[in-house]
């Protein structure tokens, strides 16, 4: 047996640690929701309720809490049908208007090319039942805005906007440098532009390109009335319940990301971040999108208001 030189072995080990292929299934995604760091459970205030009975009325109080909920799994992958979430990959199968990918590359997946194209799927997180039990162990917990396994965006169905940038390619956010960027030029960590919210991004690093695509998909689905084919991930506020709003890049107060594949992380962060830059040889990535919710337990018929500690 021919002995492998020590130097070549070290290079092989280093390459293997930063380049990988890792499909993920619903069971692993559900288990990933049991993250205290991503949950970030906090008591943030007091709610006041007016409780009336035949014997009179009184003011009751309840604790106001805030925590993050894994609303959805956002996948970004190079070719139709290659969603790394195995059970959901059939959703992104080719259509007449959306087939394959269109990277500006040769036949080599690992080529360092500046133009990247990725499909994106946004699907309700499968671990809702497991997560609710986990969050409830901290105290009263809030309800999220999504349903497990519900597709909120499948980019192959949004082919006109996703593949051609229509109409967002002419939006001011797309034409004016410095507006709606993931990172920044001055800070030296520019990963890409949020607009136009299409599948093509100028980024040589495949991991960063996928992160920008995920940010775009999250940006679309957390808003209403966008020129895309999708279902908004929004809940209506009600007495004692303050749901998450629009996702904004770089702002953890609007949402944060947990990497699921090609490397599973137990922490959450916004883009850009210092998470391990693991390149997927199949150019397929997935993150869980955690969004913040606040709520308090109903203690009466009428909500009078709330006081925040901060």
N, C-alpha and C positions, 0 to 999 in steps of 0.2 A: 504494500500500500504506500502510495507516494505521500510524503509528509508535506503539509501545507506550510509555507513560510509564515513565521509569526507575524510579520507586518501585514500580509494579505489577510490573515485571520482577524487581526484587529480592525482592519477596514471593513471586513464583512460584518463583524459584530456591530460596529458603529452604524453601518448602513441599515442593518436589520432593526435597530432600535429607533430609527427615525422614519422608516418607510415600511408600511404594513398594509395588509388587506384584512378587514375585520367586519364582516356582516354582523348584525345584531338582531336579536329577536325580541318579542314583546315581553317575555319573562325577564330578560336582562334589563330592559328599559324600565319596567315596573319597579324592579329592585333598586334601580339607580335613584328613584324618587325619595328614598329614605336617607336624605342628606340633611343633617342639622344645619350645616353651613349654608346650604342653599335656601333652606326653610326660613332662617333668620327670624324666628318668632320673638315678638316684643309686645309688651304691654305699653300702650302709647297714650292712654287717656281714660276718661270716664264718660259714659253716656247717661242721659237723664230721660226717664220715662214717666208719663202721667198715668197712674193706675186708678181707675174709678170702679167702685163697687156700690151695691145698694146702701152701704153704710158710710159712703163718702169717698173722697179722692185723696191720693197721696203721691209723692214723688219717689220713685224708685231709681236706683242706680245700677249700672252694670259695667264691667270692665271692657274697655275698647282695646282691641288687639290688632296687630298688623303682622302679616307674614307673606311669604312668597308661595306661589302655587305653580307647579309644572303644567302649564296649560296645554302645551303642544310639543310635538317632535317636528323639528324642521330639518329636512334632508336636502342636501345639495350634491348633485351627481352629474357626471359628464354625459351620459347617454341614456336615452329613454329606456325605461324598464330596469335600470340599475340602482334603484333606491336600496341603500344598504340595510334598511329595515325589511327583513326577509318577508314577513307576512304582508307588507304593504307594497312590495315592488310591482305586483300586477297593475296597480292603479296608474303607474306611469308608463304603461306600454305604448309603443308607437301608434300614432294616428295618421290619417292622411296628410294632415297639415304639420305634424311634428314627428320627425323621424331622426334618430341618431343625434349626434351633437355636431357642433361646428367650430371646435377649437382651431385656432390658426397654427396647427402643428403638423408634423410628419406622422408616421405611424407609431412613434415611440411615446408612450403615455407620460414618461418622466421628463420629456423634453422641456427645457426652460424657455417657454414662449410667453410673450407678454399678453396675448389675447386668449382669454378663457371663456368657455361657455358651459353653463350648467343648468340642468332642470332643477326645479325645487318643488317639494311637497310639504304642506303644513297639515298635520294630522293630530287630532286630539290625543293627548298622552294616555297610554293604556293603563297606567298605574293609579287611577283615581281612587279605587277602593282601598288599596294598600296605603296610599298617601293619606287619605282622610283618617284612617285609623292611627297612622303615625302622628299626624298633626294634632289630632284630638288628645293625644297623650300629654301635650303641653298645656292643654286647657281648651277653652272655646276656640273653634276654628271657623274660617270663612269658606264660602263656596266659590269655586272658580267659574269661568265663563264658557268652558268648553265641555263637550261630551267625549268620552273615550272612543278612540278609533274613528271619529267623525272627520272626513276630509274637509278642510277649510280652504285649501288651495292645492290644485294639481296643475303645474305649469303647462303640461301638454294640452290642456283644455283652454289655456289662456295664450294661445300661440301668437296672436297678432301683437299683443303688448309685450309678451315675453321674448319672442324671437325677432321682432322688428322694432321694438321700442315705441310703438304708436299708442298714444300721442305724446308720451312723456319726453321723447327725444328733443322736443322744442320747448320744454318747460324751462323757466329761468334757473331752476335748481340744477338742470343738466348743462346749461350753457355758461353759467357764471362760476369760475373757479373759487373754491373755498366754501361753497354752500353745500350743506348736508353731506359731509364727508366722514368716513370711518377713520378716525385718526386725523392727522393734519400734516401739511408740508412743513410748517415752521417747527413743529415738535419732532419731526423726523420719523414719524410712525404712521404715515399715510398708507392705508390698506386699499382704499378705493372710494368711489363716490356712491352714495345711495341712489341718486337719480342719474340716468333714467332707470327705473326699477324693472330691468329686463334681465335676461340670462347671460348677457355678455359683459365681461369686466376686463379692464386693462390691469393685469397683475401677473407677474411672472411666477410668483409663489402660489402653488395650487391650493395649499391650506388657507392662505389669506384670501384667495379668490373665492373659495367656498364660503368662508365666513362673511364676506361682503354679500354674496348671494343670499345667504341665510338672513342677514340683516334686512335686505330688501324685501324678502318674503314676509318676515315678521312685521316690517313697516306697513306693508299693504294690508295684511289680515287683522291688524289691531286698529284699523281705521274704517270708517264707513264711507260709502259713496266714491270709492276709488275706481278709475277706469280700467278695471281688471275683472276677470271672471273668478270669483272667490266668495267665501262666506265670512263675514266679519266675526272675529273672536271678541265680542263685546258683551258685557252684561249691563243692565240698567241699574243705576243707583236706586236705593230705596231706604226708608228710615232705618238707620243703624247699619247700613251696608254701603261701602265705598269701593266699587270695583276698579280694576286697573284701566288705564286710559291708553293713549297713543304711545307706542314704543318710540323712543328716541335714542339714536346711536350715542354711545359713550355715557349714557345717563342711567345708572343702576336703579334710580328711583322709578324708572318706567319699565324695567325688565333687565334680566341678565341671563347668561347662557351657560349651560352645562354640557361639556363635550361628551358625546356618547360613543362615537366611533370616528376614526380608527383607534382612538385611545379613550378609555372610559375614565372620566374624572369624577371625584366626589365633591368638587367645589364649583362655584359659579363665578363668572366674571363678565364684564362687558368687552366688546371689541374696540380697539386693539387691546391685547392682554399679554401676559407673560406665560400663558399655558404652553406646554411642550408643543412645538410646531411639528406634528407628526404627519408626514406626507402619506397619503393613501395611494398605492400603486394602481388601484382601480378608479382613482379620482372620485371617490364617493365618501361623503361625510354626513354626520348627523349630530344635532344638538337638541337638548331640551330647552325650551324657552320658559323661564320662570318669571311670573309677573306679580306685582305687589297688590294685596287686598287688605282692607281694613274693615272691621265689623265689631258688633257687640251684641250680646244676647238681649232679645226683647223681654222687657220686664213690665210693660204696660200697653195700653191701647194707643197712646199718643207719644211720638218721639219729640222731646223738647229741645234736644241739642246735645252737644258733646264738648268736653274740654280736653285739649291735648296737653300732655306734660311738657312737650317741647314746642 
